[in-house]
Structures are given as C-alpha cells and as structure tokens.
Amino acid sequence: MERAAQHGPSAWQEPTPGTHTCLGPPSPNIGPRPKSDRADLELHHAVEDRPTAHHPYLVRVHSFHCQRAILLLHFLRAPMSLASMPWTLVCGTLGMLLLWHAARLLDRLWWHPRRLERALRAQGLRGTSYRFLIGDVNDYERRNKEARSRSIPLRCHDIAPHVAPLLHDIVREHGKVCISWYGPYLKVTISDPDLTKEVMSNKFGHFEKLQFPALSRLLAGGLATYEGEKWVMHRRILNPAFQLEKLKLMLPAFSTCCEELVSKWVQSLGSDGTCEVDVCPELQRLTGDVISRTAFGSNYLEGTRIFQLQSEQAERLLARIKKIVIPGYLSLPTKNNRRMKAINNEIESILLSLIGKRMQAMQEGENTKDDLLGLMLESNMRDIDENGQSITGMTIKEIVEECKLFYFAGTETTSILLTWTMIVLSMHPEWQDRAREEVLGLFGKNKLVYEGFSQLKTVTMILYEVLRLYPPAVAFIRKTYKEMDIGGITYPAGVLIELPVLLIHHDPDIWGDDVHEFKPERFADGISKASKNPGAFLPFGWGPRICIGQQFALLEAKMALCMILQHFEFGLAQSYTHAVDNRKLLHPMHGAQIKLRAI
C-alpha cells in the first residue's frame, strides 16, 4: 500500500473484475480465437476472478505469472503436437485399415459363405454344412487317404467310391444336385446330364473356368485357360490344324512312333517269347514322341527335350499341389521353385527358337504345313474375318503357350486311355481276341492305312467303353460369373459348379444296372444310343469348349492299339495291383505291369 502511495493514484488501479492484465501491446482483433486459445483464456479468467480485492498487489503478480504460464504452455504444446500428431494419424490409419481388412476377411470366410448357403438351401438344395475356413477339405483328405490304402478286386470297374469317396457319398445322400465345400468356397455338384449340358453349352461366358495364373505360367496356358473373345480367336486359328484332312498328314508320324515302340518290346522278349513291361511310362513316352513329331516335324529331338522337361515339371507341381494354392508360394525362392522356373525358361527358349526357325522357313517359301506348328502358324498368318479384313492373330508368347498345352494335354490323356485299355483288355481277354480278329481281318500284319480306321467298329466300342469307365478327367469345374438360373435354381455369382464326369458315367439310372460292367457292345449303335440320355458321355467335355484334340487322340489311340494287337497277346502280370490314383489325372496307382507274348 505504501508503494502505491509513493507513485500516486496513476501508478496503480484496481483491476475491473473479469479483466486481466496484459504484459505487452494489445493483440489485434483477428476474429474468434481457436478452440485451444479459448480454453487457455477461460482458464486464465477462472484464476484471476478469484476474490482478491484485499490483495491488489497479489492480483498483479498473480496475473503476471499466469501470463508466463500460458506462454510456457503454448511453447511446450507446439513441439509436442508436431511430434505426436503424425504418430497419432499413422496409428489411427493403420488401425482403421486393419479393421477394414479384418472385416473383409471375416465376410469372405464366414458371412459370405453363410449367405450363399442360406440362399441355396432356401431353394431346396441339400448337402454338407459350412465349417469355418476348412469346409470339407479335411474330410476329403481323410476319405481319399483311406480309399488309396485299399486295392480294388480284379475285373471290378466300380471305381467311384475309391476315386471320390466323400463326393460319392454326398451325392448318394443328398441328391444329384447337392452342396459341398472346398475350403470357404461353396461348390454345387450337378450330376444330372441335362443340367450338365446346359452349363457346358453356354456360349456367353457366364460359367468361367477356374484360373490359376501362376500354375498356368509354369505348366501350360493356352486355349484351355482363355475366356471370351480371346478364346474365340484362338479356337478359330487352331481349328484347321485338327481337322481330319489335316490329321491324315500326321499318320506317318503316328506310325513311326508306334513301330519304334513295338520294335523295342520285341527286343525285350525272352527266350520263351514273353516279357513283363510296365506299360504306363512306355505309353507316356510313346504319346510324347507322337506330339514331338506331329508338332515339330524334323525338329523331333528338340521336341523330345520339351517332353522330358514338362514331365519333370508336372511331377514337381504334383508333389507340392497343396502348397501351390497358398497365395505367393510359387514366388518364394525355394530350391524347387527355382528349378521349376529354370525348367519353364528352358522350355520357352527351345520353343522360341523352333518358332523363329519355322517362321523364317515359311517366309522363304518352304513347305511346312505337315505338322501342328506349321499348320498353326499358317492359320495365324492368314487369319481373316468374314468381310475379308485381316484379324490380329496370336502373339509369339501365345503360340509358345499353345505348344506347351499340346504337350501336357496331348501326352497325358492319350497315354492314360491306352494304359487303361491294355489293363481292361487283359482282364477281359474275350474282347481282346475280338479286337485282334477285327484288326487282322482289316490290315493283316501289314502297315495300317487311314481308310481302314473308319471300319474299326469293335476297337472303337472298346475305346469308348474304357473312356466311360476310366475317364482321364473325372470332373470339370466352372464358376458362375453372375447370377444364373440352372434347372429352376438361382445361383449367385461366385459359386463353384462341379460337373462330375465319373459319377455320370457310373450312374445306373443312365446306363442301366450293368453300369459297372465292361460291355463295349452298349456303343454298337453309336454314342447317342449307348445310354438313356444321349448327352451322358462326357470324356472330352461338351458344347463349344469340347476338347479340340479329341479326333487327334482317338486316331492316335487306334493306331497304337491296332499295332500292339497285331504283334502281341497280353495279360496282367502277377505284380499288378488294381488301384486308381486321381492326384493328376486318372492313373493306375501302382503302375500297369503287363505280360506280353509275341504272336
């Protein structure tokens, strides 16, 4: 108080309640304060509005320290917000992303499968119930393992319970259109041949093939994997190479390969005129040689190297089939993955060299139209539309993929057909004798000629019946591209549609009570009259995507079987065990040991 008296009344004034003392010049009025500043100001007023009338000096001192505190608070807060704000945003963003992905994953693995299941069950479909993530996979593996541990009695052709035991039981319990689960993916099995034809005859791409890009790159892509306009273009270019008049040009190559096989077996005969041979790898090499000669002509040895590499590639992929479905697995730098990539690079390098040489020869005017590669390149270079306008053909990369597909599809399917034919004819020697009688009656022991193949009625019936009982591909898989109606049932987009060829071929309602018996005579009046449903025979598929090489495969099989029948009688060796393996295509599980006897 004394100090106030010394300086006079102007030195000190009682502050007006609700005001504060500023330490510097007044701040300009720049509009409403930010929220943080308003909060500081309210705090300041709350402190200064305390009852201090009896201590005016303390009011000023208190105001001075409050201002310092507020300035210090702003000073400390500024660097903290710069340092902490980015981490807050990053953590918050990451948290939101993780929640979003978790929600999507949960929907994909639980809610979406359950929605599909409810929608189809509401329409009357039955089947197994969904189990989170695994579906029926564990049951499939357990039942398949049990089935593979058991052999089948000789002369028994009821193989469906051994090849697909769980699916066989599901269809028997829930009907010919039923639900099962491949992991979190809903699968509807349709074993009604009319509905099967409806799916396979669709021309609008509403039922897609399943795509495995990484697997296709390493093994074979091409026509079998394409959809839409790209498939139409490739099919149009490839069709001329598989017409019958073109296939006639390949008969000398067929004959040469079969003669080499027969000669090899003759040299293996013992002093008693017999020998035992596992015909499974022998016939696979035969069909590989046929593809090498018919695809590449004079470059046969290079083609043989491709066959050897693709055989190794298929074995490596088969051995790791469970891991391949893991996203990104084939990109890992494992020893096996590096080897598979090296194999693929070598195959493509050989093919690029062959294609380059052939294109150069064609440009120089050489005749190269007597093999598949020449026919394909010719068709590709001269492809025109109905208006006479040039159409862009296949790229070199696409031609390489088609060549890889020739090997994989052409060697496996035909060799499997021939292998099972020799096994079944060994079980049923009466039909082997009838077939041999027909062959010798038409050709004797002379060279086979094309004109005689159309008269091979018994041989043709035998091949068809073997394809019915032992189809190389036991099922076809499609996926609905959009909501589709099949047989009065509405299927949402994304549903897997399984068309079980094996179950249809072994259905007594279609083929009669003798469905599991080997009776080639059922095809005596052709395929359409062999069963109660003319569309129930599906070894090569159906509709616009029916196998383009079916005539090639049947002609090759007839040539090989006729030449074997000309030179040998054959029966099952004692070491043969009747069992089937479907991990790649429908192979004999333990090989095909056959005892040959020269005639």
C-alpha positions as CSV (number, residue, x, y, z in Angstrom):
1,M,0.0,0.0,0.0
2,E,2.9,2.3,0.8
3,R,4.3,1.6,-2.6
4,A,1.1,2.6,-4.2
5,A,1.0,5.9,-2.2
6,Q,4.5,6.8,-3.4
7,H,3.7,6.5,-7.0
8,G,0.3,8.2,-6.8
9,P,-3.0,7.1,-8.0
10,S,-2.0,6.7,-11.6
11,A,0.6,4.0,-10.6
12,W,-2.0,1.6,-9.6
13,Q,-5.6,1.0,-10.4
14,E,-7.9,-1.7,-9.1
15,P,-8.5,-4.1,-11.8
16,T,-12.0,-4.4,-13.1
17,P,-13.5,-7.7,-12.2
18,G,-13.4,-10.2,-15.1
19,T,-10.4,-8.4,-16.8
20,H,-6.8,-9.4,-17.0
21,T,-3.5,-7.5,-17.2
22,C,-1.5,-7.7,-20.5
23,L,2.2,-7.7,-20.4
24,G,2.7,-6.4,-23.9
25,P,0.9,-4.4,-26.5
26,P,-2.6,-5.3,-27.2
27,S,-3.1,-8.0,-29.8
28,P,-5.1,-7.0,-32.8
29,N,-8.6,-8.3,-33.1
30,I,-8.3,-11.1,-35.6
31,G,-11.7,-12.8,-35.0
32,P,-12.7,-15.7,-32.9
33,R,-10.0,-17.4,-31.1
34,P,-9.1,-21.0,-31.8
35,K,-10.6,-23.6,-29.5
36,S,-7.3,-24.2,-27.7
37,D,-6.8,-20.4,-27.1
38,R,-10.3,-20.0,-25.8
39,A,-9.7,-22.8,-23.4
40,D,-6.5,-21.1,-22.2
41,L,-8.4,-17.8,-21.8
42,E,-11.1,-19.4,-19.8
43,L,-8.5,-21.0,-17.6
44,H,-6.9,-17.5,-17.1
45,H,-10.2,-15.8,-16.2
46,A,-11.1,-18.6,-13.8
47,V,-7.8,-18.0,-12.0
48,E,-8.0,-14.2,-12.0
49,D,-11.6,-14.0,-11.0
50,R,-10.8,-15.2,-7.5
51,P,-11.8,-12.8,-4.7
52,T,-8.5,-10.7,-4.3
53,A,-9.8,-7.3,-3.6
54,H,-7.8,-7.2,-0.3
55,H,-4.6,-8.0,-2.0
56,P,-4.3,-5.8,-5.2
57,Y,-0.5,-6.4,-5.4
58,L,-1.0,-10.1,-5.5
59,V,-3.6,-9.7,-8.2
60,R,-1.0,-8.1,-10.5
61,V,1.7,-10.6,-9.5
62,H,-0.7,-13.4,-10.0
63,S,-1.7,-12.1,-13.4
64,F,1.9,-11.8,-14.4
65,H,2.7,-15.4,-13.5
66,C,-0.5,-16.6,-15.2
67,Q,0.6,-15.0,-18.4
68,R,4.0,-16.6,-18.2
69,A,2.4,-20.0,-17.5
70,I,0.2,-19.6,-20.5
71,L,3.1,-18.6,-22.8
72,L,5.1,-21.6,-21.5
73,L,2.1,-23.8,-22.1
74,H,1.9,-22.7,-25.7
75,F,5.7,-23.1,-26.1
76,L,5.6,-26.6,-24.8
77,R,2.5,-27.6,-26.7
78,A,3.7,-26.6,-30.2
79,P,6.6,-29.0,-30.5
80,M,4.6,-31.8,-28.8
81,S,1.8,-31.5,-31.5
82,L,4.3,-31.6,-34.3
83,A,5.9,-34.7,-32.9
84,S,2.8,-36.6,-31.8
85,M,0.3,-35.7,-34.5
86,P,1.9,-37.9,-37.3
87,W,2.1,-41.0,-35.0
88,T,-1.5,-40.5,-34.0
89,L,-2.5,-40.3,-37.6
90,V,-0.4,-43.3,-38.6
91,C,-1.6,-45.4,-35.8
92,G,-5.2,-44.4,-36.3
93,T,-4.9,-45.1,-40.1
94,L,-3.3,-48.4,-39.6
95,G,-5.9,-49.4,-37.1
96,M,-8.7,-48.5,-39.5
97,L,-7.0,-50.4,-42.3
98,L,-6.5,-53.5,-40.1
99,L,-10.2,-53.3,-39.0
100,W,-11.3,-52.9,-42.6
101,H,-9.2,-55.9,-43.8
102,A,-10.3,-58.0,-40.8
103,A,-14.0,-57.2,-41.6
104,R,-13.5,-58.1,-45.3
105,L,-11.7,-61.3,-44.4
106,L,-14.4,-62.2,-41.9
107,D,-17.1,-61.5,-44.5
108,R,-15.2,-63.6,-47.1
109,L,-14.5,-66.5,-44.8
110,W,-17.7,-66.6,-42.8
111,W,-20.6,-64.3,-43.6
112,H,-20.4,-64.6,-47.4
113,P,-20.3,-68.5,-47.4
114,R,-23.2,-68.5,-44.9
115,R,-25.3,-66.1,-47.1
116,L,-24.7,-68.3,-50.2
117,E,-25.6,-71.4,-48.2
118,R,-28.8,-69.9,-46.9
119,A,-29.8,-68.7,-50.4
120,L,-29.4,-72.2,-51.9
121,R,-30.9,-74.1,-49.0
122,A,-33.9,-71.9,-49.2
123,Q,-34.4,-73.2,-52.8
124,G,-34.3,-76.8,-51.7
125,L,-30.7,-77.8,-52.1
126,R,-29.1,-80.0,-49.5
127,G,-25.6,-81.0,-48.6
128,T,-22.8,-80.6,-46.1
129,S,-22.8,-77.6,-43.7
130,Y,-20.1,-75.0,-43.8
131,R,-17.2,-75.2,-41.3
132,F,-15.1,-72.1,-40.9
133,L,-12.2,-71.9,-43.3
134,I,-11.7,-75.6,-44.0
135,G,-15.2,-76.6,-45.3
136,D,-14.9,-80.3,-46.3
137,V,-11.2,-80.3,-47.0
138,N,-10.2,-82.4,-44.0
139,D,-12.9,-85.0,-44.7
140,Y,-11.9,-85.1,-48.4
141,E,-8.3,-85.8,-47.5
142,R,-9.1,-88.4,-44.8
143,R,-11.5,-90.3,-47.0
144,N,-9.2,-90.2,-50.0
145,K,-6.3,-91.5,-47.9
146,E,-8.4,-94.4,-46.7
147,A,-9.5,-95.2,-50.2
148,R,-6.0,-95.1,-51.6
149,S,-4.9,-97.6,-49.0
150,R,-7.3,-100.2,-50.4
151,S,-7.0,-102.1,-53.7
152,I,-9.9,-103.0,-56.0
153,P,-10.8,-106.6,-56.9
154,L,-9.7,-107.5,-60.4
155,R,-12.3,-107.2,-63.1
156,C,-14.2,-104.7,-60.8
157,H,-14.8,-101.3,-62.5
158,D,-16.8,-99.7,-59.8
159,I,-14.1,-97.1,-59.1
160,A,-16.1,-94.1,-58.0
161,P,-16.1,-95.0,-54.2
162,H,-12.3,-95.3,-54.5
163,V,-11.6,-92.1,-56.6
164,A,-14.0,-89.7,-54.9
165,P,-15.4,-91.4,-51.8
166,L,-16.7,-88.4,-50.0
167,L,-18.4,-86.9,-53.1
168,H,-19.8,-90.3,-54.0
169,D,-21.5,-90.5,-50.5
170,I,-22.7,-86.8,-50.5
171,V,-24.4,-87.3,-53.9
172,R,-26.0,-90.6,-52.8
173,E,-27.3,-89.0,-49.6
174,H,-28.3,-85.5,-50.8
175,G,-29.2,-86.0,-54.4
176,K,-27.8,-85.3,-57.9
177,V,-27.6,-81.6,-57.2
178,C,-26.0,-81.0,-53.8
179,I,-23.8,-78.7,-51.8
180,S,-20.3,-79.3,-50.5
181,W,-17.4,-77.1,-49.6
182,Y,-13.9,-76.6,-51.0
183,G,-12.5,-74.6,-48.1
184,P,-14.6,-71.4,-47.8
185,Y,-15.8,-71.8,-51.4
186,L,-19.3,-73.2,-51.9
187,K,-19.4,-76.0,-54.5
188,V,-22.6,-77.3,-56.1
189,T,-22.2,-80.7,-57.7
190,I,-24.5,-81.3,-60.7
191,S,-24.6,-84.9,-61.8
192,D,-27.8,-84.6,-63.9
193,P,-26.5,-84.9,-67.5
194,D,-29.2,-82.5,-68.8
195,L,-28.2,-79.8,-66.4
196,T,-24.5,-80.6,-67.1
197,K,-25.0,-80.0,-70.8
198,E,-26.8,-76.7,-70.0
199,V,-23.8,-75.5,-68.2
200,M,-21.2,-76.7,-70.7
201,S,-23.2,-75.5,-73.7
202,N,-23.4,-71.9,-72.5
203,K,-21.9,-69.6,-75.2
204,F,-21.9,-66.3,-73.3
205,G,-19.1,-66.9,-70.8
206,H,-21.5,-67.0,-67.8
207,F,-19.7,-70.1,-66.5
208,E,-16.0,-69.5,-66.3
209,K,-13.1,-71.9,-65.9
210,L,-11.1,-71.6,-62.7
211,Q,-7.9,-69.6,-63.2
212,F,-4.6,-70.4,-61.6
213,P,-2.2,-67.9,-63.4
214,A,1.0,-68.9,-61.6
215,L,0.3,-72.6,-62.3
216,S,-0.5,-71.9,-65.9
217,R,2.7,-70.0,-66.5
218,L,4.8,-72.9,-65.2
219,L,2.9,-75.8,-66.8
220,A,0.7,-74.8,-69.7
221,G,-1.8,-72.0,-70.5
222,G,-3.2,-71.5,-73.9
223,L,-6.7,-72.3,-75.2
224,A,-7.8,-74.2,-72.2
225,T,-7.4,-71.2,-69.9
226,Y,-8.8,-68.4,-72.1
227,E,-12.3,-66.8,-72.0
228,G,-14.3,-64.5,-74.1
229,E,-13.0,-63.0,-77.4
230,K,-9.5,-64.3,-76.8
231,W,-10.8,-67.8,-76.6
232,V,-12.8,-67.4,-79.8
233,M,-9.8,-66.0,-81.7
234,H,-7.5,-68.8,-80.6
235,R,-10.1,-71.5,-81.2
236,R,-10.7,-70.2,-84.8
237,I,-7.0,-70.2,-85.5
238,L,-6.3,-73.7,-84.1
239,N,-9.4,-75.5,-85.5
240,P,-7.9,-76.0,-89.0
241,A,-4.9,-77.9,-87.6
242,F,-7.2,-80.6,-86.0
243,Q,-9.5,-81.2,-89.0
244,L,-9.5,-84.8,-90.3
245,E,-7.9,-84.0,-93.6
246,K,-5.0,-82.3,-91.7
247,L,-4.7,-85.2,-89.3
248,K,-4.2,-87.6,-92.3
249,L,-0.9,-85.8,-92.9
250,M,0.2,-86.8,-89.4
251,L,-0.4,-90.6,-89.9
252,P,3.2,-91.3,-90.9
253,A,4.4,-89.7,-87.7
254,F,1.9,-91.8,-85.7
255,S,3.1,-94.9,-87.5
256,T,6.8,-94.3,-87.0
257,C,6.4,-93.8,-83.2
258,C,4.3,-96.9,-82.8
259,E,6.7,-99.0,-84.9
260,E,9.6,-97.9,-82.6
261,L,7.6,-98.9,-79.5
262,V,6.7,-102.3,-80.9
263,S,10.3,-102.9,-82.0
264,K,11.5,-102.1,-78.5
265,W,9.1,-104.5,-76.9
266,V,10.1,-107.3,-79.4
267,Q,13.7,-106.8,-78.5
268,S,12.8,-107.2,-74.8
269,L,11.2,-110.6,-75.3
270,G,12.9,-113.5,-73.6
271,S,13.6,-117.0,-74.9
272,D,10.1,-118.1,-74.2
273,G,8.7,-115.2,-76.3
274,T,7.4,-113.2,-73.3
275,C,8.4,-110.2,-71.3
276,E,6.9,-108.1,-68.5
277,V,6.5,-104.4,-69.0
278,D,5.1,-101.5,-67.0
279,V,3.2,-100.0,-70.0
280,C,2.3,-96.8,-68.2
281,P,5.6,-95.0,-68.7
282,E,6.2,-96.7,-72.0
283,L,2.9,-95.4,-73.4
284,Q,3.5,-92.0,-72.0
285,R,6.8,-91.9,-73.9
286,L,5.0,-93.0,-77.0
287,T,2.5,-90.2,-76.8
288,G,5.3,-87.7,-76.1
289,D,7.1,-88.9,-79.2
290,V,3.9,-88.6,-81.2
291,I,3.5,-85.0,-80.1
292,S,7.1,-84.2,-80.7
293,R,6.9,-85.5,-84.3
294,T,3.5,-84.1,-85.2
295,A,4.1,-80.7,-83.6
296,F,7.7,-80.1,-84.8
297,G,8.4,-82.5,-87.6
298,S,12.1,-82.5,-88.4
299,N,12.9,-80.9,-85.0
300,Y,11.8,-84.1,-83.3
301,L,14.8,-84.3,-80.9
302,E,14.3,-80.7,-79.6
303,G,10.6,-81.6,-79.1
304,T,11.6,-84.7,-77.1
305,R,13.6,-82.5,-74.8
306,I,10.4,-80.4,-74.2
307,F,8.5,-83.6,-73.3
308,Q,11.2,-84.6,-70.8
309,L,11.2,-81.2,-69.1
310,Q,7.4,-80.9,-69.0
311,S,7.2,-84.4,-67.4
312,E,9.6,-83.2,-64.7
313,Q,7.6,-80.0,-64.3
314,A,4.3,-81.9,-63.8
315,E,5.9,-84.2,-61.2
316,R,7.3,-81.3,-59.2
317,L,4.0,-79.4,-59.3
318,L,2.0,-82.5,-58.3
319,A,4.3,-83.2,-55.3
320,R,3.6,-79.8,-53.9
321,I,0.0,-79.4,-55.0
322,K,-1.2,-78.4,-51.5
323,K,1.3,-75.6,-51.2
324,I,0.7,-74.2,-54.6
325,V,-2.8,-72.9,-53.6
326,I,-1.1,-70.7,-51.0
327,P,-1.0,-67.2,-52.5
328,G,2.5,-66.2,-53.4
329,Y,4.0,-69.6,-52.7
330,L,5.4,-70.1,-56.2
331,S,7.2,-66.7,-55.8
332,L,9.3,-67.9,-52.9
333,P,13.0,-68.5,-53.7
334,T,12.9,-72.2,-52.7
335,K,15.1,-74.8,-54.4
336,N,12.1,-76.4,-56.0
337,N,10.6,-73.1,-57.2
338,R,13.9,-72.0,-58.7
339,R,14.2,-75.4,-60.5
340,M,10.6,-75.1,-61.9
341,K,11.3,-71.6,-63.2
342,A,14.5,-72.8,-64.8
343,I,12.6,-75.6,-66.5
344,N,10.0,-73.2,-67.8
345,N,12.7,-70.9,-69.1
346,E,14.4,-73.7,-70.9
347,I,11.1,-74.9,-72.5
348,E,10.2,-71.5,-73.7
349,S,13.7,-70.9,-75.0
350,I,13.5,-74.1,-77.1
351,L,10.1,-73.2,-78.4
352,L,11.0,-69.7,-79.3
353,S,14.0,-71.0,-81.3
354,L,11.8,-73.5,-83.1
355,I,9.1,-71.0,-83.9
356,G,11.6,-68.5,-85.1
357,K,13.2,-71.0,-87.5
358,R,9.8,-72.2,-88.7
359,M,8.6,-68.6,-89.4
360,Q,11.8,-67.9,-91.3
361,A,11.4,-71.1,-93.4
362,M,7.8,-70.1,-94.2
363,Q,8.8,-66.7,-95.4
364,E,11.4,-68.3,-97.6
365,G,8.7,-70.4,-99.3
366,E,9.4,-73.8,-97.7
367,N,6.5,-76.3,-97.3
368,T,6.0,-76.6,-93.5
369,K,2.3,-77.5,-93.4
370,D,2.6,-81.1,-92.4
371,D,2.9,-80.6,-88.6
372,L,0.9,-78.8,-85.9
373,L,3.3,-75.9,-85.6
374,G,3.3,-75.3,-89.3
375,L,-0.5,-75.5,-89.6
376,M,-0.9,-73.2,-86.6
377,L,1.5,-70.6,-87.9
378,E,-0.1,-70.7,-91.4
379,S,-3.6,-70.3,-90.0
380,N,-2.3,-67.5,-87.7
381,M,-0.6,-65.6,-90.5
382,R,-3.6,-65.8,-92.9
383,D,-6.4,-65.3,-90.5
384,I,-9.1,-63.1,-92.0
385,D,-12.7,-62.3,-90.9
386,E,-15.9,-62.8,-92.9
387,N,-15.5,-59.4,-94.5
388,G,-12.1,-60.2,-95.8
389,Q,-10.4,-57.9,-93.3
390,S,-7.2,-59.0,-91.6
391,I,-7.5,-60.0,-87.9
392,T,-4.8,-59.7,-85.4
393,G,-3.5,-63.3,-84.7
394,M,-1.7,-64.8,-81.8
395,T,1.5,-63.3,-80.4
396,I,4.7,-65.3,-80.2
397,K,4.2,-65.7,-76.5
398,E,0.7,-67.1,-77.1
399,I,2.0,-69.5,-79.7
400,V,4.5,-70.7,-77.1
401,E,1.7,-71.3,-74.6
402,E,-0.3,-73.3,-77.1
403,C,2.7,-75.5,-77.8
404,K,3.1,-76.2,-74.1
405,L,-0.6,-77.1,-74.0
406,F,-0.1,-79.6,-76.9
407,Y,2.4,-81.5,-74.8
408,F,0.6,-81.5,-71.5
409,A,-2.9,-82.3,-72.8
410,G,-1.7,-84.5,-75.8
411,T,0.6,-86.8,-73.9
412,E,-1.3,-87.4,-70.7
413,T,-4.9,-88.0,-71.9
414,T,-4.0,-90.4,-74.8
415,S,-1.4,-92.3,-72.7
416,I,-4.0,-92.8,-69.9
417,L,-6.6,-94.1,-72.4
418,L,-4.1,-96.6,-73.9
419,T,-2.9,-97.7,-70.5
420,W,-6.4,-98.4,-69.1
421,T,-7.3,-100.1,-72.5
422,M,-4.5,-102.6,-72.1
423,I,-5.4,-103.2,-68.5
424,V,-9.1,-103.8,-69.2
425,L,-8.4,-106.0,-72.2
426,S,-6.1,-108.0,-70.1
427,M,-9.0,-108.5,-67.6
428,H,-11.3,-109.4,-70.5
429,P,-9.4,-111.5,-72.9
430,E,-12.5,-112.3,-74.9
431,W,-12.7,-108.7,-76.0
432,Q,-9.0,-108.6,-76.7
433,D,-9.5,-111.6,-79.1
434,R,-12.4,-109.9,-80.8
435,A,-10.5,-106.7,-81.3
436,R,-7.4,-108.6,-82.7
437,E,-9.6,-110.6,-85.1
438,E,-11.0,-107.3,-86.4
439,V,-7.6,-105.7,-86.8
440,L,-6.1,-108.7,-88.6
441,G,-9.1,-109.0,-90.8
442,L,-8.8,-105.4,-92.0
443,F,-5.0,-105.0,-92.1
444,G,-3.4,-108.4,-91.6
445,K,0.1,-107.7,-90.3
446,N,0.6,-105.0,-92.9
447,K,1.0,-101.3,-92.5
448,L,-2.1,-99.6,-91.3
449,V,-3.8,-97.2,-93.7
450,Y,-6.2,-94.4,-92.9
451,E,-9.1,-95.8,-94.9
452,G,-9.3,-98.8,-92.6
453,F,-9.8,-96.8,-89.4
454,S,-13.4,-95.9,-90.2
455,Q,-14.2,-99.7,-90.2
456,L,-12.8,-100.4,-86.8
457,K,-16.1,-100.9,-85.1
458,T,-15.0,-103.3,-82.2
459,V,-11.9,-101.3,-81.4
460,T,-13.9,-98.0,-81.4
461,M,-16.5,-99.6,-79.0
462,I,-13.7,-100.8,-76.7
463,L,-12.1,-97.3,-76.6
464,Y,-15.4,-95.6,-75.8
465,E,-16.2,-98.1,-73.0
466,V,-12.8,-97.6,-71.5
467,L,-13.3,-93.8,-71.6
468,R,-16.7,-94.3,-69.9
469,L,-15.3,-96.4,-67.1
470,Y,-12.0,-94.6,-66.7
471,P,-12.3,-91.0,-67.9
472,P,-8.9,-89.2,-67.7
473,A,-10.5,-86.2,-66.1
474,V,-13.1,-87.3,-63.5
475,A,-14.8,-83.8,-63.3
476,F,-15.0,-80.4,-64.8
477,I,-15.2,-77.2,-62.7
478,R,-16.9,-74.0,-63.6
479,K,-17.7,-70.8,-61.7
480,T,-20.8,-68.6,-62.1
481,Y,-19.7,-65.2,-63.5
482,K,-23.1,-63.6,-62.5
483,E,-26.4,-64.7,-61.1
484,M,-27.6,-67.7,-63.2
485,D,-30.6,-70.0,-63.3
486,I,-29.9,-73.7,-63.8
487,G,-32.8,-76.1,-63.6
488,G,-35.0,-73.7,-61.8
489,I,-32.4,-72.9,-59.1
490,T,-30.9,-69.4,-59.0
491,Y,-27.2,-69.5,-58.3
492,P,-25.5,-66.3,-57.1
493,A,-22.2,-65.1,-58.7
494,G,-19.1,-66.8,-57.5
495,V,-20.5,-70.3,-56.9
496,L,-18.3,-73.3,-58.0
497,I,-20.2,-75.7,-60.3
498,E,-18.7,-79.2,-60.3
499,L,-19.7,-81.5,-63.2
500,P,-18.7,-85.0,-62.1
501,V,-17.9,-86.9,-65.3
502,L,-17.1,-90.1,-63.4
503,L,-20.3,-90.2,-61.4
504,I,-22.4,-89.5,-64.5
505,H,-20.5,-92.3,-66.4
506,H,-21.2,-94.7,-63.5
507,D,-24.9,-93.8,-62.8
508,P,-27.2,-96.8,-63.1
509,D,-30.2,-94.6,-63.8
510,I,-28.5,-93.5,-67.0
511,W,-26.6,-96.6,-68.1
512,G,-28.6,-99.4,-66.5
513,D,-28.0,-102.0,-63.8
514,D,-24.9,-103.3,-65.7
515,V,-23.2,-99.8,-65.4
516,H,-20.1,-101.2,-63.6
517,E,-19.5,-103.9,-66.1
518,F,-17.2,-103.7,-69.1
519,K,-19.7,-104.0,-72.0
520,P,-18.4,-102.3,-75.2
521,E,-21.5,-103.5,-77.1
522,R,-23.5,-100.7,-75.5
523,F,-21.8,-98.4,-78.1
524,A,-22.7,-100.7,-81.0
525,D,-25.2,-98.1,-82.4
526,G,-23.1,-95.1,-81.5
527,I,-22.7,-92.8,-78.6
528,S,-26.2,-91.2,-78.7
529,K,-27.9,-94.6,-78.2
530,A,-25.5,-96.1,-75.7
531,S,-27.5,-94.8,-72.7
532,K,-30.9,-93.5,-71.7
533,N,-29.5,-89.9,-72.1
534,P,-27.7,-89.1,-75.3
535,G,-25.6,-86.4,-73.5
536,A,-24.3,-88.6,-70.7
537,F,-20.9,-89.5,-72.4
538,L,-18.5,-86.7,-71.5
539,P,-14.8,-87.8,-71.6
540,F,-13.9,-84.8,-73.9
541,G,-16.4,-82.3,-72.4
542,W,-19.4,-80.9,-74.3
543,G,-20.6,-77.8,-76.1
544,P,-18.4,-75.1,-77.7
545,R,-15.5,-75.9,-75.4
546,I,-15.3,-79.6,-76.2
547,C,-11.7,-80.8,-76.5
548,I,-10.2,-79.6,-79.7
549,G,-7.9,-82.6,-79.9
550,Q,-10.4,-85.4,-79.4
551,Q,-10.1,-86.7,-83.0
552,F,-6.3,-86.5,-82.8
553,A,-6.3,-88.5,-79.5
554,L,-8.7,-91.2,-80.8
555,L,-6.8,-91.6,-84.1
556,E,-3.5,-91.9,-82.2
557,A,-5.0,-94.5,-79.8
558,K,-6.5,-96.6,-82.6
559,M,-3.1,-96.6,-84.4
560,A,-1.2,-97.7,-81.3
561,L,-3.8,-100.3,-80.2
562,C,-4.0,-101.9,-83.6
563,M,-0.3,-102.2,-83.9
564,I,0.0,-103.7,-80.5
565,L,-2.7,-106.2,-81.2
566,Q,-1.0,-107.1,-84.5
567,H,2.2,-108.2,-82.7
568,F,1.2,-109.3,-79.1
569,E,-1.1,-111.0,-76.8
570,F,-1.1,-109.5,-73.3
571,G,-2.4,-110.2,-69.8
572,L,-1.9,-108.8,-66.3
573,A,1.4,-109.6,-64.6
574,Q,1.2,-111.1,-61.1
575,S,2.8,-107.9,-59.7
576,Y,-0.2,-105.8,-60.9
577,T,-2.4,-104.3,-58.2
578,H,-5.7,-102.8,-59.3
579,A,-6.0,-99.3,-57.8
580,V,-6.6,-95.8,-59.1
581,D,-4.9,-92.5,-58.4
582,N,-6.6,-89.2,-59.3
583,R,-4.0,-86.7,-58.0
584,K,-3.1,-85.6,-61.5
585,L,-5.3,-87.5,-63.9
586,L,-6.8,-90.9,-63.5
587,H,-3.7,-93.1,-63.5
588,P,-3.2,-96.7,-62.2
589,M,-1.8,-96.1,-58.7
590,H,0.9,-98.8,-58.8
591,G,1.7,-98.9,-62.5
592,A,0.4,-101.1,-65.2
593,Q,2.5,-104.3,-65.2
594,I,1.6,-106.3,-68.4
595,K,2.9,-109.6,-69.6
596,L,3.5,-109.5,-73.4
597,R,3.6,-112.6,-75.6
598,A,4.6,-112.4,-79.2
599,I,2.3,-113.8,-81.9
